[in-house]
Amino acid sequence: MGKTAFMFPGQGAQYVGMGKDFYEQIPVSREMYELAGKASGLDVAALCFEENEQINITEYTQIAMLATEVAMLKAIEERGFKPDVTAGLSLGEYGALAASGVMSAEDVFKVVRKRGIYMQEAVPNGGAMVAVLGLDTAVIEKICEETEGFVSIANYNCPGQIVITGEEGAAQAAVEKLTAAGAKRCVPLKVSGPFHSPMLAGAGEKLAAELEHVTIGEIQIPYIANVTADYVTDKAEVKPLLEKQVSSSVRWQQTVERMIADGVDTFVEIGPGKTLSGFMRKISRDVKVVNVEKVEDLEKLQELMA
């Protein structure tokens, strides 16, 4: 019998209206939006469902995305579905923490509200992120190392898609070298800073102080951390890894490969969009993937898990 993984997307997949049908139709999901609002001091439901520009600003995006993911997760759990392992990309790791039992929903909401603020505040002028398509990972790593200034890998998303991050000038210099080395495309990302760069280490330090007030529970469902692409086996590792995650590379491809090696053959993406499902097709076509984004998707999940 194969294993099932729940996976949660990060920033970039958000849109106005995400999760609204869960809020309207499923009481436990509505409770999560209300809890997120109470924990963050924001009208999270309005942020997610009503036209606004804040939803694309990091400080607000993070709590909106996480509230939606946890609202969907609770609806899935209420129907009796549990994963064998869980993971999330960047912000999505907090969805995985909620699924694993390591943090309560209230605590993940409180922490992520602060995380969004600290990351927004830490953004230096002139930061950039660029998706590099169709170039060998080792070549990208070497070019980043050789480029003057701050530029490094933010995300190992899937074969053929790596995201670099850093100072705008250094990122542009790297792009010129990457293009010359044979990259198919280099696409600047619409983000408000060089996330997952050492330039954001200060935000991680502030987050560590915030995490001091949080109780870490026992790991009920195994989860894999972005920083190591491996299982977290000791709950004492949770807080240091979350601090590092803000300024370290997200090893998503390696995370998925670790789960597959461990016997996972069914992946459930929980949250808006199909970003992670798209990455899955590039990582392995030998696994089943389903995305839960709408209430009707719960029926697809029922069929898949039957």
HELIX and SHEET records of a PDB file:
HELIX    1   1 LYS A   20  GLN A   25  1                                   6    
HELIX    2   2 PRO A   27  SER A   40  1                                  14    
HELIX    3   3 VAL A   44  PHE A   49  1                                   6    
HELIX    4   4 GLN A   54  ASN A   56  5                                   3    
HELIX    5   5 THR A   58  GLU A   78  1                                  21    
HELIX    6   6 SER A   90  GLY A   92  5                                   3    
HELIX    7   7 GLU A   93  SER A  100  1                                   8    
HELIX    8   8 ALA A  105  ALA A  122  1                                  18    
HELIX    9   9 THR A  137  GLU A  146  1                                  10    
HELIX   10  10 GLU A  168  ALA A  180  1                                  13    
HELIX   11  11 PRO A  198  LEU A  200  5                                   3    
HELIX   12  12 ALA A  201  LEU A  211  1                                  11    
HELIX   13  13 LYS A  235  GLU A  237  5                                   3    
HELIX   14  14 VAL A  238  GLN A  245  1                                   8    
HELIX   15  15 TRP A  252  ALA A  261  1                                  10    
HELIX   16  16 THR A  275  ILE A  283  1                                   9    
HELIX   17  17 ASP A  297  MET A  305  1                                   9    
SHEET    1   A 4 VAL A  85  GLY A  88  0                                        
SHEET    2   A 4 LYS A   3  PHE A   8  1                                        
SHEET    3   A 4 VAL A 264  ILE A 270  1                                        
SHEET    4   A 4 LYS A 288  VAL A 292  1                                        
SHEET    1   B 4 VAL A 151  CYS A 158  0                                        
SHEET    2   B 4 GLN A 161  GLU A 167 -1                                        
SHEET    3   B 4 GLY A 127  LEU A 133 -1                                        
SHEET    4   B 4 ARG A 185  PRO A 188 -1                                        
END                                                                             
